[in-house]
Amino acid sequence: MNKQLSVIGVPMDLGQMRRGVDMGPSAIRYAGMVERLEQLKYEIEDLGDIDIPRPEPNADNRQDNLRNLNEIAEGSSRLAKSVDQVIENKRFPLVLGGDHSIAMGTLAGVAKHYDNLGVIWYDAHGDLNTADSSPSGNIHGMPLAVSLGIGHEKLTGIHDYEPKIKPENVVIIGARSLDEGERVLIKERGIKVYTMHEVDRMGMTQVIEEAIDYLKERTDGVHLSLDLDGLDPSDAPGVGTPVIGGLSYRESHLAMEMLHQSGMITSAEFVEVNPILDEKNKTASVAVGLMGSLFGESLK
């Protein structure tokens, strides 16, 4: 794994309705992320936070059933340019959220550098909604669909190309809350999904082994997009859309350790840490612990 890391914070809270997730990057830094990774002999360059446009107060910010469309598109474009430059500089981009809508910008910046970028989507949700299928109009439920080229042109066209990724190069792990439109899209596009049923039945070791084997055959780089609500709320309470029955703390560390050993992860983001909803910064500390495992921390 590239030992030169560039950290980008994205204080985005416009993709959903619960305030506070814009403080996620600060909470993760406060939980000791830089020190943890420096102990693992990584060279850390913290690029600070992307400037996120703010909507006008009291304005009607819903357009085409999408909340804060213009501001999210602009913030995502800024993120894409920053991530693009990090990879140009031969460094590993580590992005801190912010709500999961930021993945549109991250993937736009990353995928430009790969012919067949793979994506591991570690999440309770599929994030495959569109303006037509979304019950809420919240864009944090749409970034994976957008990255596949499905959705509003202001989002699918971020960084001036589309699609960013192919459906056969995506693996979703930990899903347990999928809307009907997302289920249809998964079947139509042949997206590989390991729901909590598969994780419970097969065990995390087999799930990750299969995911690694599947992606290794068809990709030239793999991006990890980890939503902290993929974990059970008992382990990660500080998230905006918690869903009980999730992945355990230990299962998640095992997954990160195995991904490190595979050597296939070329970029990563950790999203949806909301310190206002958290307990003594527990969720940010979990995020930092998982980063430790992803970047090679071990008891041996």
Salt bridges, closest charged atoms under 4 A:
ASP13 OD2 - ARG19 NE 3.07
ASP13 OD1 - ARG54 NH1 3.20
GLU43 OE2 - ARG91 NH1 2.85
GLU45 OE1 - ARG91 NE 3.18
ASP46 OD2 - ARG29 NE 2.76
ASP49 OD1 - ARG29 NH1 2.88
ASP51 OD2 - ARG78 NH1 3.50
ASP64 OD2 - HIS152 NE2 2.94
GLU74 OE2 - ARG78 NE 2.87
ASP84 OD2 - LYS112 NZ 2.71
ASP84 OD1 - HIS113 NE2 2.69
ASP84 OD2 - HIS159 NE2 2.83
ASP123 OD2 - HIS100 ND1 3.09
ASP123 OD1 - HIS125 ND1 3.42
ASP127 OD2 - HIS100 ND1 3.01
ASP227 OD2 - HIS100 ND1 3.26
ASP229 OD2 - HIS125 ND1 3.27
GLU257 OE1 - ARG250 NH2 3.01
GLU269 OE2 - HIS223 NE2 2.98
GLU272 OE2 - HIS140 ND1 3.00
GLU297 OE2 - ARG36 NE 2.73
